[in-house]
Each structure stands twice: as C-alpha cells, then as structure tokens.
C-alpha cells in the first residue's frame, strides 16, 4: 500500500479515536447522564470555535451553509473519519483489482542500479 494512503488512514483513525476519547471525557464529567453519547461534529465546531463557526456562516450565506455543511456537521466525527478510512482503503483495493483485471499486473518499483 502506498505511503500516502497509509498516512491518511493513520490520520483519519487518529482523528476518530481522538473524537471518541473527547466524547468519553465529556461523558465522564457529567455523572448524571448514564448513557454514553457521541456528539456531532457541528457541536464541537460551534462549542470550541464559535468565532470561526460564525465567520463560516457569514462567508457563505446561511442558506448555503444549511444546505451544504449542516448535513456533514450533523455526523459524529468518529463515524465520518472512520468512514473516510474505509472508503480510502476500499478505493485503493478497487483500483488495484481493476488494474489487475485489465492485465496491468503488479509493477515492480524497486530498481537495482548497478555501477559499471
């Protein structure tokens, strides 16, 4: 697997685990709530970066923000980044399978240079 795909998979998994750790931390602070809940990404964005959130709404129109970004921000970050990781790995293997089916084979990228 190429380094770029490994890097982004690692990055996406770390973000997903970090979000789950944050949700667990928030849940552990609130002792009255017995049910563990995963907060949407929009809540974290609005809670921790309110100025940037408002700037994004002002830059885009509120209608455009609601149409484009609200569905994405309604997803939990852990699910979004775990899904991106699965999509990235599946796309890599799909491209590899199509390449093999077309007769491309696996290319040998290791070159042995010999000095003459």
N, C-alpha and C positions, 0 to 999 in steps of 0.2 A: 504494500500500500504506500503511495507517495507520502512524503513528509508533510505536505500542505494539508492533506486530508486528515492525517493523524493529528496535526496541530489543531485544526479546527474542531475535530471530535473531542480532543482533550479540553479545549477551551469551552466548548458547549457543555460538556459533562461537568466541568468545574463550576460553571455558572449555575447549572441546575442544582448541583449539590450545595452550593452556597446559598441559593434561594431556599432550599429545604431546611438548611441549618438556620437561616434567618427566621423562617416560619416557626420552627421549633422553639427558637429563642423567644419570639413574641408570645407563643402559646405558653411557655414556661413562666413568663412574667405574670400572665393572667391566670391566677389559681382558681377563679370561679368557673371558668369555661372548662368543661370536661372533654369536649370534642376537639380534636386537632383539625385545624382548617388551613388550607393553602390559600394565601391571599393572591388576588390578581396582580399582574404586573403594573397595571394602572394605579393601584392603590399605593404601591411602593414609590412609583414615579411622582405621584401627587403629594405623598406624605414627606418624602425626603428631598425632593427637588421642586418645591412649589413655584419658584420664580421661572425655572426653565419650562415647567408644565404650562404656565400661563403664557410665556413667550411663544411656545409652540402653537398654542391655540390662537394667539394674536397674529402670528406669522401666517398660518393657514387660517382660513375662515372657520368659524365654529361649525358650519355645516360640513365642510370638507374634513375637519378633524373628526367629527362624529361619524362620517361615512367611511373614512379610511382607517383611522387609528383606534377608534373605540372598540371594534371587534378584536383587534390584536391585543390591546391593553386589557381586555376583559379576561384573557387567558392567564393562567398561572405561569410564571416564568419558568418554573421547573418543567412543566409539560411542554412549553414552547421550545426550550432548548434541548430537551430530550428528544422531542420530535424532529428538530433540525439535525441532531446527530444521527438518528435512524434514517432520515431522508438522505443525508450525505453519504452514509455507508451504502445504502441501497442503490443510490445513483451511481456510485463508483462500481459496484458489482454488476449493475445492469450494463453500464458502458463496457466493462471488461467482457461480459458474456456476449454482447453484440459484436465486439471486436473479434472474439474467438470464433463466433458463428460465421463471420464474413471471411474467415481464413487468415486473419491478421496474425494470429499466434501471439505468443508472448515474446516481446522484444528483449533481447539481452542488452542491457545498458552498461554492462561492465566491459570496459575495453582494456586489453592488455597491450600496453605500448612497450615495444622492445627497442632498445637502443642498438643502433647498427654500428 
